[in-house]
Amino acid sequence: MSMQKFKRNSLTFALVAAIGSVGIAGTASAAVHLSDNGQGQVLIYPYYTTRAGNDTYLSVLNTTALSKALKVRFSEGKNSRAVIDFHIYLSPYDIWTAAVVNTANGAKLVTADKSCTAPAIPAGGRDFTNFAYSGATLEGINVIGGDGETTSLDRTREGYFEIIEMGTITNTAINAAITHANGVPANCAVVQAATMDMGVASTLIVGGQSARAFKATGGLSGTASLVNVAGGTDFGYAPVVLEAFSPSLVENIWNYPDSIFPDMTSTERTSLVLYKGSVVSSSWNKGSDAISALLMHDNIINEHVLDNTTLSGTDWVITMPTKRYNVPVHNQSLATDATSLFSPFTSKFWGSGNSWHGACERQVNYPSYWNREGGKVTYVTFGLPQPGSDTPLCWETNVVTFNGSRVLGSVNEVNVPVNFENGWVRMPFNATDIPVINGQTDGNGFTHVTAAQSLTSFNGDTYFGLPTVGFMVQDFINQNAAPGILATYGGNFNHKYTSRISRFLP
């Protein structure tokens, strides 16, 4: 078994031991898992925004000596409908940078980077579109169609994005075309041509060689920053990184630039999760369930800072990147519901005709919060959706704001009132026995009469909670920096989690 793909630390040895013990054939690439060194095949960026004066700056870095074909997809935050997607072709050791900025109606992507994209991004940028969430409303799980929510371009102003390695490029002529000479690729038109096909069935010959891409090898990393020039803040973060994403028996996962694939369903259907000192290997009904297993948490833990003297505020970003594969759109005014819901989500999506919007995940046990001296309050106004009360997590990308501080200015937000000026919160996900028409189909293909925030594999392992990624942001204002001068500061910190897996041990 090759060990070059992993750092030699405790997680590496645990993964290798697990692979040997469960008899997974081949190398560690046989099961998708979280990267332990910040590099991998897939990057999940939990949040982008152009609201409240923010722009979002981003980068993706190829740390390897191999050229890479990458899929980039930005999804709006309400129902994860794609607002732009395209390919990037990175030569060895290349880095690509861009920014998401505000427009009069929505948002757009701009870049001064010279690395090849397909299609090419114009000098003035590419506007985000509402194509995937406009038009006739379609019942069920779809990638396009109305969903009962607004079709306004304003919806494109916040969400999340992902970058997926589709394969490595071994064709000499294509490599030469995308490699920089004096800072500019030799000929981006080669990969931007409508005839370019690097897929597994490609018969295209370029420079006397097959154009087919070879298997993804990882080595991608990235950054993102939410920059507010007027406000003087910069919330920088690193994406969540997945390794061994590409299926072991597939040569590559390249698809045309206008394809919905690859996405989170394009991965292996076996996951490896480090849990209490050992590794749980689980097999799933679909690839997105394997990704959900990696991100399942039964509690999110983080701090809040609301100092009156520094006018500070706190927001949490909570994104559920596999929700769109499991939650159908259902118009509640229809007499018959023929839609299917999949674990671990417990609510179907609709935008109007209801006392709340979206597909709301409720919390049976309300969040608990403590002050900095250990004082605890167990119940706050957050949880079951009732008319006139606060709303639970209803969107694909949610922003939880504390005491209405609205640091990020999100429209996908929920307010959590707290009594402590400063402290920390534990937010649980453990709902069970939720009524749902047509039941809830689990990760092993079994359909339950009621829904629960849990996911059970073919192996009988049950993961509790919801699959989430995200971070906390906080800002401060020093009103005494100098006479007549205000100084603004911003900071952000990844969420902490607890996990719970009930293992089936034959």
VOGU-3710 file (C-alpha; in Angstrom, 3 decimals, decimal comma):
1> msmqkfkrns> 0,000/0,000/0,000  1,404/3,378/-0,983  1,891/5,787/1,920  2,951/8,839/-0,098  -0,581/10,264/-0,075  -0,709/10,702/3,692  1,250/12,361/6,444  2,600/9,800/8,895  0,570/10,780/11,916  -1,979/9,074/14,125
11> ltfalvaaig> -4,855/9,628/11,678  -2,832/8,092/8,864  -2,033/4,978/10,839  -5,649/4,695/11,989  -6,867/4,910/8,405  -4,358/2,331/7,195  -5,263/-0,015/10,049  -8,951/0,368/9,230  -8,374/-0,374/5,564  -6,536/-3,543/6,466
21> svgiagtasa> -9,080/-4,664/9,033  -12,154/-4,256/6,822  -10,514/-5,718/3,748  -10,876/-2,750/1,380  -9,028/-3,659/-1,804  -6,227/-1,551/-3,240  -5,006/1,625/-1,564  -6,484/4,264/0,696  -8,180/5,737/-2,375  -10,891/3,081/-1,952
31> avhlsdngqg> -12,808/5,212/0,556  -13,485/8,948/0,772  -12,348/10,690/3,960  -11,500/14,105/5,385  -7,980/15,263/4,634  -5,666/15,490/7,621  -3,238/17,980/6,032  -5,422/20,576/4,271  -4,837/19,120/0,797  -7,026/16,805/-1,234
41> qvliypyytt> -9,265/16,282/-4,259  -12,314/18,328/-3,214  -12,569/21,727/-1,506  -15,856/22,787/0,136  -15,993/26,519/0,897  -18,826/27,069/3,430  -19,734/30,640/2,521  -19,506/33,436/-0,029  -21,327/36,756/0,245  -21,582/40,211/-1,299
51> ragndtylsv> -23,995/41,496/1,344  -23,365/44,270/3,881  -20,420/45,659/1,915  -18,531/42,357/1,665  -16,690/40,890/-1,300  -15,473/37,284/-1,276  -11,914/36,604/-2,426  -10,840/33,041/-3,134  -7,949/30,908/-4,291  -7,246/27,324/-5,266
61> lnttalskal> -3,682/25,995/-5,355  -2,244/23,011/-7,195  0,665/21,878/-5,010  1,669/19,029/-7,347  3,809/18,490/-10,447  0,731/17,311/-12,403  -1,718/19,453/-14,360  -5,308/19,381/-13,051  -8,789/19,673/-14,528  -11,151/21,159/-11,915
71> kvrfsegkns> -14,909/21,724/-11,691  -15,987/24,910/-9,878  -19,598/25,348/-8,778  -21,145/28,256/-6,860  -24,562/27,558/-5,311  -26,975/30,075/-3,820  -27,711/29,630/-0,143  -31,452/28,964/0,027  -31,828/25,727/-1,925  -28,336/25,170/-3,334
81> ravidfhiyl> -29,230/25,920/-6,954  -26,152/26,517/-9,107  -25,605/30,171/-10,042  -22,381/29,610/-12,008  -20,120/26,671/-12,822  -17,096/26,242/-15,044  -13,754/24,454/-15,387  -10,277/25,561/-14,322  -7,163/23,983/-15,827  -4,182/24,385/-13,494
91> spydiwtaav> -0,657/23,660/-14,645  1,868/22,289/-12,096  2,256/24,471/-8,979  -0,288/26,957/-10,333  -2,723/29,001/-8,253  -5,997/30,563/-9,439  -7,622/33,550/-7,729  -10,923/35,365/-8,170  -13,506/37,442/-6,307  -17,283/37,482/-5,972
101> vntangaklv> -18,503/41,074/-6,016  -21,822/42,868/-5,883  -23,789/44,102/-8,899  -26,887/46,240/-9,170  -29,101/43,145/-9,194  -27,059/40,290/-7,724  -23,451/39,079/-7,782  -20,745/38,200/-10,297  -17,360/36,512/-10,469  -14,352/38,572/-11,529
111> tadksctapa> -10,744/37,496/-12,001  -7,481/38,940/-13,249  -5,872/35,493/-13,173  -4,466/34,166/-16,438  -4,944/30,425/-15,791  -7,239/28,747/-18,301  -10,961/28,489/-17,576  -13,648/26,926/-19,743  -15,609/28,841/-20,751  -13,371/31,904/-20,609
121> ipaggrdftn> -14,320/34,501/-17,992  -14,691/37,936/-19,651  -12,622/40,893/-18,491  -15,716/42,382/-16,873  -16,550/39,142/-15,056  -19,436/36,673/-15,318  -22,787/37,488/-13,739  -24,397/34,871/-11,520  -27,718/33,669/-12,926  -31,110/32,619/-11,592
131> faysgatleg> -31,674/30,033/-14,330  -31,577/27,052/-11,959  -34,291/28,371/-9,617  -36,603/30,167/-12,030  -39,215/28,765/-14,375  -41,983/26,307/-13,624  -42,024/24,761/-10,168  -40,940/21,117/-10,213  -41,900/18,688/-7,476  -39,153/16,455/-6,096
141> inviggdget> -35,365/16,629/-6,082  -34,212/18,572/-9,134  -31,256/20,750/-10,054  -33,447/23,321/-11,854  -36,962/24,699/-11,603  -38,922/26,977/-9,322  -39,062/25,998/-5,662  -41,605/28,424/-4,220  -38,895/30,856/-3,112  -38,040/34,162/-4,783
151> tsldrtregy> -36,576/34,047/-8,289  -34,815/37,379/-7,757  -31,110/37,683/-8,606  -30,672/38,977/-5,058  -30,688/35,306/-4,072  -27,285/34,900/-5,765  -25,605/37,258/-3,295  -24,785/34,566/-0,731  -24,229/30,838/-0,657  -21,304/28,420/-0,789
161> feiiemgtit> -19,055/26,855/-3,426  -17,062/23,721/-4,146  -14,068/22,808/-6,286  -13,742/19,193/-7,459  -10,710/17,642/-9,125  -11,968/15,780/-12,203  -8,618/14,303/-13,198  -4,979/14,889/-14,036  -3,867/15,827/-17,547  -1,259/13,583/-19,149
171> ntainaaith> -1,612/14,714/-22,775  1,607/16,528/-23,691  0,005/19,022/-26,085  -2,780/19,973/-23,646  -0,235/20,362/-20,857  1,816/22,676/-23,034  -1,287/24,733/-23,902  -2,244/25,438/-20,279  1,269/25,920/-18,896  2,348/29,509/-18,276
181> angvpancav> 5,079/31,138/-20,325  6,026/34,600/-19,032  2,950/34,493/-16,807  0,403/33,568/-19,495  -0,770/30,109/-20,650  0,356/29,253/-24,152  -3,103/28,595/-25,657  -6,245/28,399/-23,516  -8,339/27,954/-26,664  -7,305/24,286/-26,689
191> vqaatmdmgv> -9,266/23,481/-23,515  -12,006/26,020/-24,257  -12,920/24,395/-27,579  -16,411/22,887/-27,799  -14,822/19,683/-29,057  -12,594/19,230/-26,008  -13,448/15,911/-24,358  -11,331/14,485/-21,545  -13,941/12,019/-20,321  -13,466/8,284/-19,868
201> astlivggqs> -15,087/7,522/-23,247  -13,268/10,245/-25,170  -11,896/9,375/-28,612  -10,410/12,846/-29,106  -6,779/12,928/-30,224  -4,724/16,047/-29,487  -1,119/16,215/-30,637  -1,157/12,552/-31,501  -2,227/11,470/-27,998  -5,528/10,663/-26,312
211> arafkatggl> -7,100/13,677/-24,621  -8,527/11,543/-21,808  -7,679/12,708/-18,302  -6,143/10,304/-15,821  -7,226/9,623/-12,248  -7,390/12,500/-9,748  -4,460/12,517/-7,331  -5,269/15,345/-4,902  -2,869/17,994/-3,687  -5,379/20,859/-3,940
221> sgtaslvnva> -5,677/23,505/-1,225  -7,397/26,864/-1,038  -8,421/29,967/0,890  -11,341/32,386/1,007  -11,743/35,819/2,603  -14,854/37,885/3,272  -13,451/41,398/2,888  -15,342/44,558/3,854  -13,271/47,534/2,767  -15,533/50,176/4,265
231> ggtdfgyapv> -15,984/48,229/7,485  -12,297/47,378/7,812  -12,795/43,632/8,358  -11,388/40,514/6,722  -12,788/37,119/7,695  -10,425/34,586/6,141  -10,958/30,834/6,243  -9,776/27,557/4,723  -12,187/25,176/2,965  -13,113/21,711/4,202
241> vleafspslv> -10,989/19,251/2,217  -11,923/15,729/1,086  -9,402/13,117/0,028  -9,843/9,971/-2,105  -13,041/11,398/-3,598  -12,664/9,992/-7,113  -14,028/6,414/-7,410  -11,199/3,892/-7,432  -12,491/1,985/-10,486  -13,105/5,072/-12,649
251> eniwnypdsi> -10,330/6,582/-14,759  -11,598/10,165/-14,295  -14,764/12,101/-13,478  -14,391/14,773/-16,178  -17,620/16,145/-17,630  -18,379/18,988/-20,007  -18,415/22,516/-18,512  -22,219/22,787/-18,774  -22,811/19,435/-17,036  -24,184/19,141/-13,510
261> fpdmtstert> -21,483/16,524/-12,906  -19,254/15,890/-11,147  -20,952/16,759/-7,876  -21,121/15,271/-4,368  -22,771/12,132/-5,771  -19,745/11,379/-7,967  -17,624/9,915/-5,172  -16,946/6,484/-3,729  -19,839/4,964/-1,767  -17,573/3,973/1,112
271> slvlykgsvv> -16,522/6,455/3,801  -13,848/6,397/6,481  -14,502/8,425/9,655  -12,170/8,721/12,631  -14,287/8,171/15,760  -13,073/7,775/19,340  -9,629/6,597/18,361  -10,685/4,136/15,656  -11,908/4,401/12,092  -15,456/3,543/11,037
281> ssswnkgsda> -15,756/2,234/7,478  -19,306/2,460/6,113  -20,935/1,640/2,773  -23,796/3,737/1,425  -26,708/3,760/-0,984  -25,346/6,799/-2,849  -22,190/8,882/-2,982  -23,676/11,943/-1,278  -24,413/9,777/1,787  -20,703/8,972/2,049
291> isallmhdni> -19,969/12,717/2,086  -22,725/13,294/4,662  -21,126/10,691/6,927  -17,845/12,645/6,914  -19,616/15,847/7,988  -22,183/14,463/10,485  -22,290/16,238/13,849  -24,794/15,923/16,661  -23,638/19,206/18,244  -22,054/22,406/16,954
301> inehvldntt> -19,994/24,295/19,542  -18,609/27,808/19,305  -18,379/31,136/21,114  -20,180/34,457/20,903  -18,834/37,917/21,785  -21,266/40,784/22,292  -19,248/43,341/24,309  -21,101/46,603/24,712  -17,861/48,567/25,092  -16,483/47,358/21,739
311> lsgtdwvitm> -19,863/47,205/19,962  -18,964/43,644/19,001  -21,220/41,175/17,238  -21,173/37,481/16,349  -22,564/35,393/13,489  -22,238/31,677/12,821  -22,213/30,230/9,309  -23,782/26,754/9,098  -23,865/25,155/5,636  -25,258/21,729/4,755
321> ptkrynvpvh> -23,575/20,823/1,434  -25,458/17,541/0,903  -28,930/18,812/1,719  -29,838/19,423/-1,936  -29,436/15,718/-2,774  -31,894/14,634/-0,102  -34,622/17,269/0,284  -37,391/17,516/-2,358  -39,418/20,561/-3,293  -43,070/20,110/-2,384
331> nqslatdats> -45,838/22,628/-2,950  -47,934/22,274/0,186  -51,035/23,557/-1,587  -51,147/20,359/-3,672  -53,628/17,753/-2,490  -51,199/14,890/-3,122  -47,567/14,659/-2,062  -45,637/12,187/-4,221  -42,168/13,382/-3,196  -39,497/11,389/-1,359
341> lfspftskfw> -37,296/12,605/1,506  -33,884/11,127/2,322  -31,878/10,889/5,543  -30,666/12,653/7,558  -32,986/15,563/6,738  -36,479/15,784/8,164  -38,322/18,519/6,227  -39,264/19,219/2,612  -38,617/22,535/0,842  -41,211/25,157/0,057
351> gsgnswhgac> -41,089/28,934/-0,028  -44,616/30,195/0,490  -48,028/29,124/1,758  -46,433/28,175/5,064  -45,696/29,832/8,390  -41,989/29,422/7,622  -39,922/29,034/4,475  -37,328/26,582/3,255  -36,800/23,085/4,612  -36,467/23,690/8,326
361> erqvnypsyw> -34,432/21,426/10,570  -35,787/21,656/14,069  -34,088/20,961/17,378  -35,938/18,849/19,943  -33,494/20,003/22,629  -32,932/23,737/22,452  -29,349/25,039/22,355  -27,601/25,371/25,691  -25,377/28,338/26,360  -22,896/29,354/29,031
371> nreggkvtyv> -21,147/32,551/30,045  -17,386/32,743/30,520  -17,678/31,760/34,177  -19,604/28,560/33,509  -23,081/29,929/34,193  -25,637/28,063/32,081  -29,020/28,742/30,521  -30,565/25,750/28,781  -33,445/27,191/26,751  -33,500/30,071/24,289
381> tfglpqpgsd> -36,040/31,075/21,639  -34,751/28,796/18,902  -36,205/25,528/17,746  -39,663/24,443/16,678  -40,966/26,665/13,863  -44,039/28,499/15,055  -45,721/31,523/13,452  -44,213/34,727/14,792  -41,262/33,023/16,484  -37,663/32,583/15,444
391> tplcwetnvv> -37,023/30,128/12,620  -34,726/27,089/12,845  -32,136/26,221/10,204  -34,186/26,271/7,007  -31,658/26,843/4,248  -28,696/25,127/2,632  -26,487/27,956/3,928  -27,653/29,478/7,205  -26,324/32,382/9,227  -27,094/32,338/12,950
401> tfngsrvlgs> -26,821/35,851/14,378  -26,670/36,547/18,120  -28,867/39,286/19,575  -29,461/40,649/16,089  -25,843/41,704/15,560  -26,022/40,851/11,820  -22,293/40,974/11,180  -22,705/39,429/7,713  -26,046/41,028/6,865  -27,490/37,711/5,671
411> vnevnvpvnf> -31,071/37,246/4,508  -30,778/33,519/5,311  -30,332/34,236/8,980  -31,931/33,186/12,244  -31,588/35,297/15,362  -30,660/33,686/18,679  -31,269/35,948/21,696  -28,812/35,306/24,522  -28,663/36,753/28,031  -24,892/36,539/28,403
421> engwvrmpfn> -22,804/39,288/26,858  -20,042/36,777/26,129  -19,938/32,992/26,267  -20,428/29,864/24,204  -23,246/27,800/22,751  -23,829/24,111/22,098  -26,387/23,591/19,336  -27,760/20,004/19,139  -29,210/18,006/16,239  -31,069/14,962/17,539
431> atdipvingq> -34,659/15,179/16,271  -36,580/11,900/15,888  -40,093/10,731/15,029  -40,847/13,653/12,699  -44,029/13,011/10,654  -43,332/13,006/6,922  -45,489/11,961/3,982  -44,012/8,926/2,179  -41,473/8,394/4,946  -37,717/8,985/4,945
441> tdgngfthvt> -35,326/6,747/2,992  -32,110/5,987/4,882  -28,540/5,546/3,681  -29,075/1,786/3,472  -32,124/2,100/1,213  -34,633/1,357/3,992  -37,647/3,696/4,265  -38,822/4,769/7,743  -42,380/5,852/8,469  -41,109/8,914/10,358
451> aaqsltsfng> -37,980/11,009/9,900  -34,947/11,460/12,155  -31,706/13,435/12,069  -29,594/10,321/11,573  -28,061/8,275/8,775  -27,669/4,468/8,756  -25,278/2,627/6,432  -25,503/-0,798/4,796  -23,149/-1,933/7,574  -25,717/-0,955/10,200
461> dtyfglptvg> -23,650/1,967/11,522  -25,888/4,901/12,499  -24,491/8,442/12,398  -26,503/10,965/14,432  -26,991/14,648/13,643  -26,698/16,658/10,434  -23,855/17,127/7,918  -22,558/20,674/8,414  -19,538/22,857/7,703  -18,930/26,436/8,807
471> fmvqdfinqn> -17,342/28,920/11,154  -17,977/31,836/13,507  -17,211/35,496/12,727  -17,006/38,364/15,207  -16,221/42,053/14,862  -15,029/44,731/17,298  -14,859/48,516/17,191  -12,198/50,394/19,175  -13,773/53,785/19,735  -10,595/55,157/21,328
481> aapgilatyg> -7,969/54,179/18,753  -7,057/57,861/18,318  -8,923/61,180/18,643  -11,723/61,131/16,100  -10,709/57,738/14,679  -12,524/54,416/14,873  -10,669/51,124/14,398  -12,561/48,006/13,322  -11,302/44,459/13,749  -12,637/41,099/12,641
491> gnfnhkytsr> -11,875/37,516/13,531  -13,229/34,098/12,701  -12,915/30,586/14,097  -13,970/27,170/12,833  -16,814/25,420/14,613  -16,088/22,649/17,085  -18,261/19,555/17,057  -19,289/16,423/18,795  -20,130/13,270/16,872  -22,071/10,156/17,770
501> isrflp> -21,977/6,862/15,864  -23,803/3,755/16,940  -21,714/0,962/15,454  -23,021/-2,371/14,318  -20,500/-4,984/15,411  -21,397/-8,483/14,163
//
